[in-house]
């Protein structure tokens, strides 16, 4: 983990992104969002700025461009918007 990273758990990330924690977990399970690490208790830990950027991209593609999760996965895997 690099310098300047602010690590947050699912609930903190969801609150900052304005979405439900279950949606963050869903995106993790679907392979759209990757945690950096886990705590001893099993909680996911995310780099706050990178995860927020990824969540904003996912939500933009899902809502504004009306893409399916599979289409979003394909775009993200190709490096859409540098993410």
N, C-alpha and C positions, 0 to 999 in steps of 0.2 A: 504494500500500500504506500502510495507516494505522499509527499509533503503537500499540505494544503487541502487534503481530502477531508470532507466532513462526512462521517459515516452515520447513517440513519437506519432505523428499523422500518418495517412495512408501514406501521401506523403513522409514523412521522412523515414518511415519504408521501403517503396517500393524502394526509392533511395538507401538505405543502402543494401537492398537485391538484387538490380539489376533487379527488375521487375516493371511492370506498376502498378500504384495505383489501377486500375480497377481489377487486379488479386488479390490484397490483399482484396479488398471489396468482390470479388467473394468468396474467401476462408472463409471470415467471414459469408457471407450469406449461404454457404454450411455447416457451422458448423465445419470447419477444423481449424479455427483460432479464438480465443476468445479475444476480447479487455478487458482490465482491467476496463475501465471506459469510460465515455463520458464527453466532455466539456459542458458548458452551451449552446454552439452553436450547439451541436449535433455531434461534431467530435469524432471519436473513439480514445481512448488512449491505447497504448500498452506498456508493459514492453519490452524495446528494445532487451535485450539479449535473453529473453525467446521467443519472437515472431520471432526473426531472426533464432533461433535454430529450431523452428517449421516450418518456411518457408523453410529452407534448407532441412529438412526431407521430407516435402511434395513434393518439387521439385525433390529430389533424387528418391523418390518412383514413382513419375509420369514419370520422364524422363528416369532414368537409369533402373528401374525395370518395366517400362511401365504398371503401375497399373492404374486402373480406379479410379475416385474419391470415388466411393463406397468401393472399395477395400482398398483405403488409409484410409477412415473413420474407417473401421473395424480394420485395423492394429493399428491405433492411439488409438482407444478405448481400445485395448488390451494392450497398453503400449509399443509398439515397440520402441526400442532404448531408453527406459526410459523417453519418452516424453509423 
